[in-house]
């Protein structure tokens, strides 16, 4: 079936049940949106925001958050499903094999003093991104901490062995 564009008047093919009213040209679609969407917005009113804030956290959300923190695959554990294996070399040439960099940095924050564990985590992630070619600027270490590959890690007398979860 032929329909006529409401903007330019050109004919176009469309089924009778099709809700399209323009021929599909970018200019026509844009002009139609300007006509139909002028003055409309999708923002919440202040009253709606206040009512939602007064509801607070739902009981399901409260229970779910607590359960997720205890879950071995979702909580802050070596077994977290998103945890990756890391091989680190400290500024004192100590080698660390670990899984879950965030947990390691949080649990061993004294190794990174006077910097916070968050700075250490972010810095080591930046080194990883650089080594993978995902940054414009090349970064090979953070405050003397370096990353290595498992084959290069080896086992030396001074290695600090942390358990690796399979």
C-alpha positions in Angstrom: 0.0 0.0 0.0 1.2 3.5 -0.7 1.1 6.2 2.0 1.9 9.9 1.7 4.6 11.4 3.9 3.1 14.0 6.4 6.3 16.2 6.0 7.3 16.2 2.3 4.2 14.7 0.7 6.2 12.0 -1.2 4.6 8.5 -1.5 6.2 5.5 0.2 5.4 1.8 0.5 4.0 0.7 3.9 1.5 -1.9 5.1 -1.9 -0.6 6.3 -1.1 -1.4 9.9 2.3 0.3 9.8 2.4 3.3 12.2 5.0 5.1 10.2 3.9 8.5 8.9 7.0 9.7 7.2 8.9 8.5 4.1 11.9 7.7 6.2 14.3 10.3 4.9 16.4 11.7 7.8 15.1 15.2 7.2 11.5 14.1 7.4 12.0 11.9 10.5 13.8 14.7 12.2 11.1 17.3 11.4 8.4 14.9 12.6 10.2 14.4 15.9 10.4 18.1 16.4 6.7 18.4 15.8 5.7 15.5 18.1 8.2 15.9 20.9 8.3 19.7 21.4 7.8 20.6 25.1 7.9 17.0 26.3 10.5 15.7 28.8 10.9 12.5 30.8 12.0 14.1 34.1 10.4 13.1 37.4 8.5 15.7 39.3 9.8 16.9 42.7 6.8 15.2 44.4 7.5 11.9 42.7 11.1 12.0 43.8 10.2 12.7 47.3 7.7 9.9 47.5 10.3 7.5 46.2 12.9 8.7 48.7 10.4 8.2 51.5 9.9 4.5 50.6 13.6 3.8 51.3 15.2 0.5 50.6 12.7 -2.3 49.9 12.9 -5.5 52.0 13.9 -7.6 49.1 16.8 -5.3 48.3 18.0 -5.3 51.9 17.9 -9.1 52.0 19.5 -9.4 48.5 22.4 -7.1 49.3 23.3 -9.1 52.5 23.1 -12.4 50.6 25.3 -11.2 47.8 28.0 -10.1 50.2 28.0 -13.6 51.7 28.0 -15.4 48.4 31.3 -17.0 47.4 30.7 -16.1 43.8 29.5 -12.5 44.4 31.1 -11.4 47.6 34.6 -10.0 48.2 36.4 -13.4 48.0 39.0 -15.1 45.8 36.2 -17.2 44.4 34.3 -14.2 43.1 33.1 -14.9 39.5 34.8 -11.8 38.2 38.1 -12.3 40.0 41.2 -12.7 37.9 44.7 -14.2 38.5 47.5 -11.7 39.1 51.2 -12.0 39.4 52.9 -9.1 41.1 56.4 -8.1 41.9 56.9 -5.6 44.8 59.5 -2.8 44.8 61.5 -5.1 47.1 61.4 -7.9 44.4 59.0 -10.1 46.4 56.7 -12.0 44.1 53.0 -12.4 44.8 50.6 -14.9 43.1 47.0 -14.1 43.8 43.4 -14.1 42.7 41.2 -11.0 43.2 43.4 -8.0 43.1 40.9 -5.8 44.9 40.8 -8.2 47.9 44.6 -8.5 48.0 45.0 -4.7 48.0 42.4 -4.3 50.7 43.7 -7.1 52.9 47.4 -6.1 52.5 47.1 -2.3 52.6 50.2 -2.1 54.7 52.3 -3.2 51.7 51.2 0.0 49.9 51.6 2.5 52.7 51.6 5.5 52.7 49.2 5.1 49.8 45.6 3.8 50.2 44.7 0.4 49.0 42.3 2.0 46.5 45.2 3.9 44.9 47.2 0.7 44.7 44.3 -1.1 43.1 43.7 1.7 40.5 47.4 2.0 39.8 47.9 -1.7 39.2 44.8 -1.8 37.0 46.3 1.1 35.0 49.5 -0.9 34.5 47.5 -3.8 33.3 45.5 -1.7 30.8 48.8 -0.2 29.5 50.4 -3.6 29.0 47.3 -4.7 27.1 47.6 -1.6 24.8 44.4 0.0 26.1 45.8 3.3 27.1 47.5 6.1 25.2 50.2 6.6 27.7 52.5 3.7 28.5 52.7 2.7 32.2 55.0 -0.2 33.3 54.8 0.1 37.1 53.0 1.8 40.0 55.2 3.0 42.8 57.7 0.2 42.0 55.0 -2.5 41.8 55.1 -4.4 38.5 53.0 -7.1 36.8 54.5 -10.2 35.4 53.3 -13.2 33.4 52.8 -16.6 35.2 55.7 -18.2 33.2 58.0 -15.4 34.2 56.9 -15.5 37.8 58.8 -18.7 38.7 59.5 -19.9 42.2 62.3 -18.3 44.1 63.5 -18.5 47.7 62.0 -15.2 48.7 58.6 -15.7 47.0 55.5 -15.0 49.1 53.1 -17.8 48.1 49.5 -16.9 48.4 46.9 -19.6 47.7 45.4 -19.5 44.2 41.9 -20.7 44.0 41.2 -22.8 40.8 
